[in-house]
Amino acid sequence: MSDIDDPRVFFAAERTLLAWNRSSLSLMAFGFVIERFGLFMHLIMEPKGAALHRGASFWVGVSFLLLGATVAVHSSLQYRKVLAGLRPVEIPQGYSVNAGPAVNLLIAVLAVVLLGYLFAT
């Protein structure tokens, strides 16, 4: 990928991965807030005993959760592609290159668990 034999290239790729990690978490949090706020508004506006139906806020919230999970998985795959293009001299000896992608994939799995919870309630 580069010819400068400098570990800063690797660390730049890792910073980019972590920025995408924050973006995916923000998308998921925003989706969850939208979904829960819609439920809150439905409970306030509807008369007691009315049947609860899923409105637009549910589907918009679920869409944001899915988008966040997709971003987390895609950024991990992109990071792995960048690492494959680096030479061993550009990666610091003994440095764990799997921690960032593992956290991203765990976040994507937790987003799917949250989606299951939202559909169950």
C-alpha positions as CSV (number, residue, x, y, z in Angstrom):
1,M,0.0,0.0,0.0
2,S,2.7,2.5,0.9
3,D,6.5,2.7,0.5
4,I,7.4,4.7,3.5
5,D,7.7,1.8,6.0
6,D,6.2,3.8,8.8
7,P,3.8,2.5,11.4
8,R,1.8,5.8,11.2
9,V,0.1,4.4,8.2
10,F,-1.2,1.5,10.3
11,F,-2.3,3.9,13.1
12,A,-4.1,6.1,10.6
13,A,-6.1,3.1,9.4
14,E,-6.9,2.2,12.9
15,R,-8.1,5.8,13.7
16,T,-10.3,5.6,10.6
17,L,-11.8,2.3,11.9
18,L,-12.5,3.8,15.3
19,A,-14.1,6.8,13.7
20,W,-16.4,4.5,11.8
21,N,-17.0,2.7,15.0
22,R,-18.2,5.9,16.6
23,S,-20.4,6.6,13.6
24,S,-22.1,3.2,13.7
25,L,-22.7,3.6,17.5
26,S,-24.3,7.0,16.9
27,L,-26.5,5.7,14.2
28,M,-27.7,2.8,16.4
29,A,-28.3,5.1,19.4
30,F,-30.2,7.5,17.2
31,G,-32.4,4.7,15.9
32,F,-33.1,3.4,19.3
33,V,-34.1,6.8,20.6
34,I,-36.4,7.4,17.6
35,E,-38.1,4.0,18.2
36,R,-38.6,4.6,21.9
37,F,-39.8,8.2,21.5
38,G,-42.4,7.0,19.0
39,L,-43.6,4.4,21.5
40,F,-43.7,7.1,24.2
41,M,-45.7,9.4,22.0
42,H,-48.1,6.6,21.1
43,L,-48.7,5.8,24.8
44,I,-49.4,9.4,25.6
45,M,-51.7,10.2,22.6
46,E,-53.7,7.0,22.5
47,P,-56.6,6.3,24.8
48,K,-56.0,3.6,27.4
49,G,-56.7,0.1,26.2
50,A,-56.1,1.0,22.5
51,A,-54.3,-1.6,20.4
52,L,-50.6,-0.8,20.0
53,H,-49.5,-0.7,16.4
54,R,-46.0,-0.1,15.0
55,G,-45.9,3.3,13.4
56,A,-43.3,5.0,11.2
57,S,-41.0,5.8,14.1
58,F,-40.5,2.0,14.7
59,W,-39.5,1.4,11.1
60,V,-37.2,4.5,11.0
61,G,-35.6,3.5,14.2
62,V,-35.1,-0.1,13.0
63,S,-33.6,1.2,9.8
64,F,-31.1,3.3,11.7
65,L,-30.1,0.3,13.8
66,L,-29.6,-1.8,10.7
67,L,-27.6,0.9,9.0
68,G,-25.4,1.2,12.1
69,A,-24.8,-2.5,12.2
70,T,-24.0,-2.6,8.5
71,V,-21.5,0.3,8.9
72,A,-19.8,-1.6,11.7
73,V,-19.4,-4.8,9.7
74,H,-18.3,-2.9,6.5
75,S,-15.7,-0.8,8.3
76,S,-14.2,-4.0,9.8
77,L,-13.9,-5.5,6.4
78,Q,-12.4,-2.4,4.9
79,Y,-9.8,-2.3,7.8
80,R,-8.9,-5.9,7.1
81,K,-8.3,-5.0,3.4
82,V,-6.1,-2.1,4.3
83,L,-4.1,-4.4,6.7
84,A,-3.6,-6.9,4.0
85,G,-1.9,-4.2,1.9
86,L,0.6,-3.2,4.6
87,R,4.0,-4.7,5.0
88,P,5.0,-6.2,8.3
89,V,7.4,-3.4,9.0
90,E,4.5,-1.0,9.0
91,I,2.7,-2.8,11.8
92,P,4.3,-2.5,15.3
93,Q,5.7,-5.8,16.6
94,G,3.4,-7.4,19.2
95,Y,0.5,-5.0,18.5
96,S,-3.0,-6.6,18.4
97,V,-4.5,-5.8,15.1
98,N,-7.7,-7.7,15.8
99,A,-9.1,-5.7,18.8
100,G,-10.7,-2.9,16.7
101,P,-12.5,-5.2,14.2
102,A,-13.6,-7.5,17.0
103,V,-15.2,-4.7,18.9
104,N,-16.9,-3.5,15.7
105,L,-18.3,-7.0,15.0
106,L,-19.4,-7.3,18.6
107,I,-21.3,-4.0,18.3
108,A,-23.0,-5.3,15.1
109,V,-24.0,-8.5,16.9
110,L,-25.4,-6.5,19.8
111,A,-27.4,-4.3,17.4
112,V,-29.0,-7.5,16.0
113,V,-29.8,-8.6,19.6
114,L,-31.4,-5.1,20.2
115,L,-33.4,-5.5,17.0
116,G,-34.7,-8.8,18.2
117,Y,-35.7,-7.2,21.5
118,L,-37.5,-4.4,19.7
119,F,-39.5,-6.8,17.5
120,A,-40.4,-8.9,20.6
121,T,-41.8,-6.0,22.5
